[in-house]
Amino acid sequence: MKGLLIISGLGILAMLAEIFKFKKIIFPLVLLGVLGAYVANFMEWNTPLSISSFDNMIAFDKVALAFSGVILATIFFWFIMANDYFENNSNMIDHITLVLFAVVGALMLTAFKNMTTLFLGIEIMSIPLYVLAASKKKDINSNEAGFKYLIMGSFASAFLLFGIALIYGATGSFDLMQIRAFISAHSAGTMPLFFYAGVVMLLIAMLFKVSAAPFHFWAPDVYQGSPTVITALMSTVVKTAAFAAILRLFLVGFGGVTEVWTMILVSVIALSLVIANFSAAAQSNVKRMLAYSSISHAAFMLMVVLANLRSNATLGALLYYSLAYSIGSIAAFGVLYNVTKKGDESFEAFNGLAKRNPLIAACMTVAMLSLAGIPITAGFFAKYFVLITMIGTAYKWLIILAILTSAIGVYYYFKVIIAMYFKPPVETEEVPVELSQKMVIILTTIITLALGVVPGFVAEMFSF
């Protein structure tokens, strides 16, 4: 709770920076504030802050604090990575404020206890991102990305609201625990049909938010058109928050009606694995490739929800995957941001990078290996933990499909590595990287390797 309050205060402070003339110090203040929010969040682990007026709407239990920790750590690295994006931006204060409020929405999604808070969290997170996607005002692709994101996001919100309305009509409550009690009190077939329709509509809305197939059509265009650092934000913080919300919504709220949404989820996972990996393999634009690969990673995270063990293994697998994917993505997008500053986002932009900047080429290699799930990186154990949770289910064929489609993933991730080390450079001058960005890229690379070296230690940290 303290982390949410601190980030909310930071957002308000950032809005005042232009009026009260402390614009020049707002960036270091934001970094300190995010770090302070992370520390406050960590210190709540054994003694969570409870405000009785809010307890029926939002409450930071250990699961929420763990997901919040992943989000706050990611956004701290993200702000440093995006440092010169804000420096070269005349609307710096506006954009910093929008990012901070997007994080507020993300933190709310980890801890909601009521459908109202779920809706508020999604909208507070999404609306700033619609603006940020279109923040390159003179770039037609950025304008298109913002417009598409707004239209598709609004469409998903409509599904969400209609689903909430139907569930409220059936149960008479927005409260997750009361909805859960209503389901427990009614045997199968005795609840109104529109209740089941509401559950399905909520599932569709959330699948839109994580860009799972077949609700993924907006993602490649939005990822490609948005500024690279904003794409990194969507790919990490937004996905972590959305999956925390899905886990809470469907395992806590609708855990008693798994037969309604399980087969839909199975179909979505299978479609996402196949469509995402084959589509990613056909891309010539690195950002579009990463967009399709993020759909594949979404499928892996949805497997954890499908496993539905309600145990440390399930929660730990999703948390570990979120952390490994977020950290690896920050490293990958940090390199991508610096390599593609001249506008070329094709694989050819990486040709000969090992000669032009060996350090960031090595970091990009580790990031690609992790996203591909190659030992001994964090990505390998992230996928391993997910597949282990699936063994106890009736959907073991999904494990085989996930392994086979991941082999395709190795192909398109290795295209970047091959370009960096085995193709002649188009340009000969060194790729310049700002010191702060270089430190973030190196640090996230080290964390990616460390998570892979001691996965058990990290997994045990998430014990509830």
C-alpha positions as CSV (number, residue, x, y, z in Angstrom):
1,M,0.0,0.0,0.0
2,K,2.8,2.4,0.9
3,G,4.4,1.8,-2.6
4,L,1.1,2.7,-4.3
5,L,0.7,5.9,-2.1
6,I,4.3,7.0,-2.9
7,I,4.0,6.5,-6.6
8,S,0.6,8.4,-6.6
9,G,2.3,11.2,-4.7
10,L,5.2,11.2,-7.2
11,G,2.7,11.6,-10.1
12,I,1.0,14.6,-8.4
13,L,4.5,16.1,-7.6
14,A,5.5,15.6,-11.3
15,M,2.4,17.5,-12.4
16,L,3.5,20.5,-10.2
17,A,7.1,20.5,-11.4
18,E,6.3,22.9,-14.4
19,I,4.3,25.3,-12.2
20,F,6.7,25.5,-9.3
21,K,9.9,25.5,-11.5
22,F,11.6,22.4,-10.3
23,K,11.5,20.7,-13.6
24,K,15.3,20.1,-13.7
25,I,15.3,18.0,-10.6
26,I,12.1,16.0,-11.2
27,F,13.9,13.0,-12.9
28,P,16.3,12.3,-10.0
29,L,13.3,12.8,-7.6
30,V,11.3,10.2,-9.5
31,L,14.2,7.7,-9.4
32,L,14.5,8.2,-5.6
33,G,10.8,8.0,-5.2
34,V,10.5,4.7,-7.1
35,L,13.4,3.3,-5.1
36,G,11.7,4.5,-1.9
37,A,8.4,2.8,-3.0
38,Y,10.3,-0.4,-3.6
39,V,11.9,-0.3,-0.1
40,A,8.5,0.5,1.5
41,N,6.9,-2.3,-0.5
42,F,9.6,-4.7,0.7
43,M,9.2,-3.6,4.3
44,E,5.5,-4.4,4.2
45,W,6.1,-8.1,3.5
46,N,5.5,-9.2,7.1
47,T,3.4,-6.3,8.3
48,P,1.2,-5.1,5.4
49,L,-0.3,-1.6,5.8
50,S,-4.1,-1.9,6.1
51,I,-6.5,1.1,5.8
52,S,-9.9,-0.1,7.0
53,S,-11.8,2.3,4.6
54,F,-10.1,0.7,1.6
55,D,-9.9,-3.0,2.8
56,N,-13.0,-4.1,0.8
57,M,-11.6,-2.5,-2.4
58,I,-7.9,-3.0,-2.4
59,A,-5.5,-4.9,-0.1
60,F,-1.8,-5.6,-0.5
61,D,-1.3,-9.2,0.6
62,K,2.0,-11.0,0.0
63,V,1.0,-12.0,-3.5
64,A,0.2,-8.4,-4.4
65,L,3.4,-7.2,-2.7
66,A,5.5,-9.7,-4.7
67,F,4.0,-8.6,-8.1
68,S,4.3,-4.9,-7.0
69,G,8.0,-5.5,-6.3
70,V,8.5,-6.9,-9.8
71,I,6.7,-3.8,-11.3
72,L,8.6,-1.3,-9.1
73,A,12.0,-2.9,-9.9
74,T,11.2,-3.0,-13.6
75,I,10.1,0.7,-13.7
76,F,13.2,1.8,-11.9
77,F,15.4,0.2,-14.5
78,W,13.0,1.5,-17.2
79,F,13.3,5.1,-16.1
80,I,17.1,5.0,-16.3
81,M,17.0,3.3,-19.7
82,A,14.6,6.0,-20.9
83,N,16.8,8.8,-19.5
84,D,17.7,10.5,-22.8
85,Y,14.2,10.0,-24.2
86,F,13.0,12.4,-21.5
87,E,16.0,14.7,-21.9
88,N,15.3,15.3,-25.6
89,N,11.6,15.8,-25.0
90,S,9.9,19.1,-24.7
91,N,7.0,17.4,-23.0
92,M,9.2,15.7,-20.4
93,I,7.0,16.5,-17.4
94,D,3.8,15.4,-19.1
95,H,5.3,12.1,-20.2
96,I,6.9,11.4,-16.8
97,T,3.5,12.0,-15.1
98,L,1.7,9.7,-17.6
99,V,4.2,6.9,-16.9
100,L,3.9,7.3,-13.1
101,F,0.1,7.1,-13.3
102,A,0.3,4.1,-15.6
103,V,2.4,2.5,-12.8
104,V,-0.3,3.5,-10.2
105,G,-2.9,1.6,-12.3
106,A,-0.5,-1.4,-12.6
107,L,0.0,-1.5,-8.8
108,M,-3.8,-1.4,-8.3
109,L,-4.2,-4.4,-10.6
110,T,-2.0,-6.5,-8.3
111,A,-4.1,-5.9,-5.2
112,F,-7.8,-5.3,-6.2
113,K,-10.5,-7.0,-4.2
114,N,-13.4,-5.5,-6.0
115,M,-14.5,-5.3,-9.7
116,T,-14.7,-1.5,-9.4
117,T,-11.0,-1.4,-8.4
118,L,-10.2,-3.8,-11.3
119,F,-11.8,-1.4,-13.8
120,L,-10.2,1.7,-12.3
121,G,-6.8,0.0,-12.3
122,I,-7.1,-1.0,-15.9
123,E,-8.2,2.4,-17.1
124,I,-5.6,4.3,-15.0
125,M,-2.9,2.1,-16.5
126,S,-4.2,2.1,-20.1
127,I,-5.2,5.8,-20.7
128,P,-1.7,7.2,-20.2
129,L,-0.4,4.5,-22.5
130,Y,-2.7,5.5,-25.3
131,V,-1.2,9.0,-25.1
132,L,2.4,7.7,-24.8
133,A,2.0,5.4,-27.8
134,A,1.3,8.5,-29.9
135,S,3.9,10.7,-28.2
136,K,6.0,11.0,-31.3
137,K,3.7,13.7,-32.6
138,K,5.4,14.2,-36.0
139,D,5.7,10.4,-36.7
140,I,2.7,9.0,-38.6
141,N,3.4,5.5,-37.3
142,S,3.3,6.7,-33.7
143,N,0.0,8.5,-34.3
144,E,-1.4,5.3,-35.9
145,A,-0.1,3.2,-32.9
146,G,-1.8,5.5,-30.4
147,F,-5.1,5.5,-32.4
148,K,-5.1,1.7,-32.8
149,Y,-4.3,1.2,-29.1
150,L,-7.1,3.6,-28.1
151,I,-9.7,1.9,-30.3
152,M,-8.8,-1.7,-29.4
153,G,-8.3,-0.8,-25.7
154,S,-11.7,0.9,-25.6
155,F,-13.2,-2.2,-27.2
156,A,-11.7,-4.4,-24.5
157,S,-12.9,-2.0,-21.8
158,A,-16.4,-2.3,-23.2
159,F,-16.2,-6.1,-22.9
160,L,-14.9,-5.7,-19.3
161,L,-17.7,-3.4,-18.2
162,F,-20.4,-5.5,-19.8
163,G,-19.0,-8.6,-18.1
164,I,-18.9,-6.8,-14.8
165,A,-22.5,-5.7,-15.2
166,L,-23.7,-9.2,-16.0
167,I,-21.8,-10.6,-13.0
168,Y,-23.2,-7.9,-10.7
169,G,-26.7,-8.7,-12.1
170,A,-26.3,-12.4,-11.1
171,T,-24.5,-12.0,-7.8
172,G,-25.6,-8.6,-6.5
173,S,-22.0,-7.7,-5.7
174,F,-18.7,-6.3,-7.1
175,D,-16.7,-7.8,-4.3
176,L,-14.5,-10.8,-5.3
177,M,-15.0,-12.7,-2.1
178,Q,-18.8,-12.3,-2.2
179,I,-18.8,-13.5,-5.8
180,R,-16.7,-16.4,-4.8
181,A,-19.2,-17.2,-1.9
182,F,-22.1,-16.9,-4.4
183,I,-20.5,-19.5,-6.7
184,S,-19.9,-21.8,-3.7
185,A,-23.5,-21.5,-2.6
186,H,-24.9,-22.5,-6.0
187,S,-24.4,-25.9,-7.7
188,A,-23.6,-26.1,-11.4
189,G,-26.5,-25.2,-13.6
190,T,-28.4,-23.2,-10.9
191,M,-26.8,-19.9,-11.7
192,P,-28.3,-17.7,-14.5
193,L,-26.7,-18.1,-17.9
194,F,-25.8,-14.5,-18.1
195,F,-23.4,-15.0,-15.2
196,Y,-21.4,-17.4,-17.3
197,A,-21.6,-14.9,-20.2
198,G,-20.1,-12.3,-17.9
199,V,-17.2,-14.5,-16.9
200,V,-16.4,-15.2,-20.6
201,M,-16.6,-11.5,-21.4
202,L,-14.2,-10.7,-18.6
203,L,-11.8,-13.3,-19.8
204,I,-11.9,-11.9,-23.4
205,A,-11.3,-8.4,-22.0
206,M,-8.2,-9.5,-20.0
207,L,-6.9,-11.5,-23.0
208,F,-7.1,-8.3,-25.1
209,K,-4.9,-6.6,-22.5
210,V,-2.2,-9.3,-22.6
211,S,-2.5,-9.5,-26.4
212,A,-3.1,-13.3,-26.5
213,A,-4.3,-14.7,-29.8
214,P,-6.8,-14.3,-31.3
215,F,-7.1,-10.9,-29.5
216,H,-3.5,-9.9,-30.5
217,F,-4.0,-8.0,-33.8
218,W,-3.3,-4.6,-32.2
219,A,0.0,-5.6,-30.7
220,P,2.5,-5.7,-33.6
221,D,1.4,-2.4,-35.1
222,V,1.3,-0.7,-31.7
223,Y,4.7,-2.1,-30.6
224,Q,6.2,-1.1,-33.9
225,G,4.8,2.4,-34.1
226,S,5.3,3.5,-30.5
227,P,8.6,5.0,-29.3
228,T,10.9,2.1,-28.4
229,V,11.0,2.9,-24.7
230,I,7.2,3.0,-24.5
231,T,7.1,-0.4,-26.2
232,A,9.4,-1.6,-23.5
233,L,7.0,-0.3,-20.9
234,M,4.0,-2.0,-22.5
235,S,6.0,-5.3,-22.8
236,T,7.0,-5.4,-19.2
237,V,5.1,-3.4,-16.6
238,V,1.7,-3.7,-18.4
239,K,2.0,-7.5,-18.9
240,T,3.1,-8.2,-15.3
241,A,0.2,-6.2,-13.9
242,A,-2.3,-7.8,-16.3
243,F,-1.3,-11.3,-15.4
244,A,-1.4,-10.5,-11.7
245,A,-5.0,-9.3,-12.3
246,I,-5.9,-12.5,-14.3
247,L,-4.4,-14.7,-11.6
248,R,-6.4,-13.0,-8.8
249,L,-9.6,-12.7,-10.9
250,F,-9.8,-16.3,-12.2
251,L,-8.2,-18.2,-9.4
252,V,-9.8,-16.3,-6.5
253,G,-13.0,-14.9,-7.9
254,F,-14.0,-17.5,-10.5
255,G,-12.0,-20.5,-9.2
256,G,-15.3,-22.3,-8.6
257,V,-16.4,-22.2,-12.3
258,T,-13.2,-23.3,-14.0
259,E,-15.3,-25.4,-16.4
260,V,-16.6,-22.2,-18.0
261,W,-13.3,-20.6,-18.9
262,T,-10.8,-23.5,-18.9
263,M,-11.4,-24.7,-22.5
264,I,-11.4,-21.2,-23.8
265,L,-8.0,-20.6,-22.1
266,V,-6.6,-23.9,-23.6
267,S,-7.6,-22.8,-27.1
268,V,-6.1,-19.3,-26.6
269,I,-2.8,-20.8,-25.3
270,A,-2.5,-23.2,-28.2
271,L,-3.4,-20.4,-30.8
272,S,-1.0,-18.0,-29.2
273,L,1.9,-20.4,-29.2
274,V,1.4,-21.3,-32.9
275,I,0.4,-17.9,-34.3
276,A,3.0,-15.9,-32.3
277,N,6.0,-18.1,-33.1
278,F,5.3,-18.6,-36.8
279,S,4.5,-14.9,-37.3
280,A,7.6,-13.8,-35.4
281,A,9.8,-16.0,-37.6
282,A,8.5,-14.2,-40.7
283,Q,9.2,-10.6,-39.5
284,S,12.0,-8.4,-40.8
285,N,11.4,-5.7,-38.1
286,V,12.9,-6.4,-34.7
287,K,10.2,-4.6,-32.8
288,R,7.4,-6.5,-34.6
289,M,9.3,-9.7,-33.9
290,L,9.5,-8.8,-30.2
291,A,5.7,-8.0,-30.3
292,Y,4.9,-11.5,-31.6
293,S,7.3,-13.1,-29.2
294,S,5.6,-11.3,-26.3
295,I,2.4,-13.1,-27.4
296,S,4.2,-16.4,-27.1
297,H,5.4,-15.4,-23.6
298,A,1.8,-14.5,-22.7
299,A,0.8,-18.0,-23.6
300,F,3.4,-19.4,-21.2
301,M,2.1,-17.2,-18.4
302,L,-1.5,-18.2,-19.2
303,M,-0.4,-21.8,-18.7
304,V,0.2,-21.0,-15.0
305,V,-3.4,-19.8,-14.7
306,L,-4.6,-23.0,-16.4
307,A,-2.6,-25.2,-14.1
308,N,-4.8,-23.7,-11.3
309,L,-2.9,-25.4,-8.4
310,R,-3.5,-22.6,-6.0
311,S,-0.1,-23.3,-4.5
312,N,3.4,-21.9,-4.1
313,A,4.4,-23.6,-7.3
314,T,1.8,-21.8,-9.4
315,L,2.4,-18.4,-7.9
316,G,6.1,-18.8,-7.8
317,A,6.2,-19.9,-11.5
318,L,4.3,-16.8,-12.6
319,L,6.3,-14.4,-10.4
320,Y,9.6,-15.9,-11.6
321,Y,8.5,-15.8,-15.3
322,S,7.3,-12.1,-14.9
323,L,10.6,-11.1,-13.3
324,A,12.8,-13.0,-15.8
325,Y,10.8,-11.8,-18.8
326,S,10.7,-8.2,-17.6
327,I,14.4,-8.0,-16.8
328,G,15.4,-9.7,-20.1
329,S,13.1,-7.4,-22.0
330,I,14.6,-4.2,-20.4
331,A,18.0,-5.4,-21.5
332,A,16.8,-6.2,-25.0
333,F,14.9,-3.0,-25.5
334,G,17.8,-0.9,-24.0
335,V,20.1,-2.2,-26.8
336,L,17.4,-1.9,-29.4
337,Y,16.7,1.7,-28.4
338,N,20.4,2.6,-29.0
339,V,20.9,0.6,-32.1
340,T,17.8,1.9,-33.9
341,K,18.1,5.6,-33.1
342,K,18.5,6.4,-36.8
343,G,15.2,4.8,-37.6
344,D,16.3,1.4,-39.0
345,E,14.5,-1.3,-37.0
346,S,15.3,-4.2,-39.2
347,F,17.6,-7.1,-38.4
348,E,20.2,-5.5,-40.6
349,A,20.6,-2.7,-38.1
350,F,22.3,-5.3,-35.9
351,N,24.8,-6.4,-38.5
352,G,28.3,-6.4,-37.1
353,L,27.3,-4.9,-33.8
354,A,29.9,-7.2,-32.1
355,K,32.6,-5.1,-33.8
356,R,30.9,-1.7,-33.3
357,N,30.1,-2.2,-29.6
358,P,31.1,-5.6,-28.2
359,L,29.7,-5.0,-24.8
360,I,26.1,-4.3,-25.7
361,A,26.3,-7.0,-28.3
362,A,27.2,-9.5,-25.6
363,C,24.3,-8.1,-23.4
364,M,21.9,-8.4,-26.3
365,T,23.0,-12.0,-26.8
366,V,22.2,-12.9,-23.2
367,A,18.8,-11.2,-23.5
368,M,18.0,-13.1,-26.7
369,L,19.1,-16.4,-25.1
370,S,17.0,-15.7,-22.1
371,L,13.9,-14.9,-24.1
372,A,14.5,-18.0,-26.2
373,G,14.7,-20.1,-23.0
374,I,18.3,-21.3,-23.4
375,P,20.3,-22.5,-20.3
376,I,21.7,-21.1,-18.1
377,T,19.6,-17.9,-18.4
378,A,16.6,-16.9,-16.4
379,G,14.3,-17.5,-19.4
380,F,15.2,-21.3,-19.4
381,F,14.1,-21.8,-15.8
382,A,11.1,-19.5,-16.2
383,K,9.8,-21.9,-18.9
384,Y,10.8,-24.9,-16.9
385,F,8.8,-23.8,-13.8
386,V,5.8,-23.2,-16.0
387,L,6.0,-26.5,-17.7
388,I,6.4,-28.3,-14.3
389,T,3.1,-26.8,-13.1
390,M,1.4,-28.1,-16.3
391,I,2.5,-31.7,-15.6
392,G,-0.3,-32.1,-13.0
393,T,-3.0,-31.1,-15.4
394,A,-5.0,-32.9,-18.2
395,Y,-3.4,-30.7,-20.8
396,K,0.1,-32.3,-21.1
397,W,-0.1,-32.0,-24.9
398,L,0.3,-28.2,-24.4
399,I,3.7,-28.9,-22.9
400,I,4.8,-30.7,-26.1
401,L,3.3,-27.8,-28.2
402,A,5.1,-25.2,-26.1
403,I,8.5,-27.0,-26.5
404,L,8.0,-27.4,-30.3
405,T,7.0,-23.8,-30.8
406,S,9.8,-22.6,-28.6
407,A,12.2,-24.3,-31.0
408,I,10.9,-21.8,-33.7
409,G,11.5,-19.1,-31.1
410,V,15.2,-20.1,-31.1
411,Y,15.3,-19.4,-34.8
412,Y,14.1,-15.8,-34.7
413,Y,16.0,-14.8,-31.6
414,F,19.2,-16.3,-33.1
415,K,18.6,-14.1,-36.2
416,V,19.7,-11.1,-34.1
417,I,22.7,-13.0,-32.7
418,I,23.8,-14.1,-36.1
419,A,23.4,-10.6,-37.5
420,M,25.6,-9.2,-34.6
421,Y,28.4,-11.7,-34.9
422,F,28.5,-13.1,-38.4
423,K,27.3,-10.4,-40.8
424,P,29.4,-7.4,-41.9
425,P,28.4,-4.1,-40.4
426,V,26.6,-1.6,-42.6
427,E,28.3,1.2,-40.8
428,T,31.7,1.2,-39.1
429,E,31.4,3.8,-36.4
430,E,30.9,2.7,-32.8
431,V,27.3,2.6,-31.5
432,P,27.3,5.3,-28.7
433,V,25.4,4.4,-25.5
434,E,24.9,6.8,-22.6
435,L,26.6,5.7,-19.4
436,S,23.4,5.4,-17.4
437,Q,21.8,3.3,-20.1
438,K,24.9,1.1,-20.4
439,M,24.9,0.5,-16.6
440,V,21.2,-0.6,-16.8
441,I,21.9,-2.9,-19.8
442,I,24.8,-4.5,-18.0
443,L,23.0,-4.8,-14.6
444,T,19.9,-6.4,-16.2
445,T,22.1,-8.8,-18.1
446,I,23.9,-9.8,-14.9
447,I,20.5,-10.2,-13.1
448,T,19.3,-12.4,-16.1
449,L,22.3,-14.6,-15.6
450,A,22.1,-14.6,-11.8
451,L,18.4,-15.7,-11.9
452,G,19.5,-18.6,-14.1
453,V,22.4,-19.6,-11.9
454,V,20.4,-19.7,-8.6
455,P,16.7,-20.2,-9.7
456,G,15.9,-22.2,-6.6
457,F,17.0,-19.4,-4.3
458,V,14.9,-16.8,-6.2
459,A,11.9,-19.2,-6.3
460,E,12.1,-19.7,-2.5
461,M,11.9,-15.9,-2.0
462,F,8.3,-16.0,-3.2
463,S,7.0,-18.2,-0.4
464,F,3.6,-17.4,0.9
